[in-house]
Amino acid sequence: MMQINDMEMKKILDQGMLTRSIIENQTAMRKCQMYTEMAKDPAVKGFFKEQAKGLEDVLGYFNKGMAELQ
């Protein structure tokens, strides 16, 4: 049986949390992109477009964190 030390376990748990956050943010970003396309009102379109861009930046931050854990 393979033994996992504390540091390896923490890394695995951190990767799991980051992966979950990445997936959740990708889903939210795609929804905002979809709402941008569906919205008729220019203000609503603009709002969702800004939200999608913000989530894209957050995803970049999470992906950077994931790369640093590798």
N, C-alpha and C positions, 0 to 999 in steps of 0.2 A: 504494500500500500504506500502511496506517495504521501509524504509529509509536506505540508505547506506552512512556511513560517509566517509570523505576524506581518512582516513587510509585504510579502507576496499576497497575503489575504487582503490587506488594506488596498493594494493596487488593484486587485480583482474587483473589490467592492466599489472603488472609485471609478473604475472603467464602466461598471454596470450603471452607476448613477449618471455618469456622463452620457452613456449610450441612450439611456432612457430620456434624458433631457434633450438630446439631439433629436430623437424621434418625435418627442412632443412638440418641439419648436418647428421641426420640418412640417408637421401636420398643420400647426397653426399658421405657418407662413403660406402653405398651399391654399388653405381656406381663405386667407386674406387676398391672395392672388385671384382666386375664383370669385370672391365677392367684388373685387375691383372690376372684373369683367362683367359681372351681373348688374352692378349698380347703374342706375340711370342718372341720378343726381351727381353733378361734378364734385360737389363737396364730399359726398359719401365715397365716390371713387377715389378722390385724393386722400381721404382718411385711411382707407384700406390699403392704398398703395404705400403710404408712409409706414403703416404698421408692418406690411410685408418687408419693407426695406430694413426696418428696425430689427425684425426677427432674423433677417439674413445676417445682420451684423452680430447678433447674439450667437447664431450658429457658427459663425467664424470663430468667435471666442471659445465656444465649447470644443470645436474641432482642434483648435490650438492646444487647449488643455489636454485633449486626448492624445495628441502627438507628443506632448511633453511627458506623458506617462509611459509611452512605448519604450 
